[in-house]
Amino acid sequence: MRPLKTKVSITIDEDVIEKIRRLAEDDDRSVSQFINIILKDYIRNQEDLDPV
């Protein structure tokens, strides 16, 4: 079963979204999939840095 997804709308600087589009295409992923990966990695890294 696929995890539930929530649709959101955000505003991203043009230079950032263009870079994300290129990186997503290079990785053969949709922009949405690629942003999700980036966010998950960021959150995981933040959790690793937080003292318990």
Sequence and secondary structure as in RCSB ss.txt:
>XXXX:A:sequence
MRPLKTKVSITIDEDVIEKIRRLAEDDDRSVSQFINIILKDYIRNQEDLDPV
>XXXX:A:secstr
             HHHHHHHHHHHHHTT  HHHHHHHHHHHHHHHHHHHS  
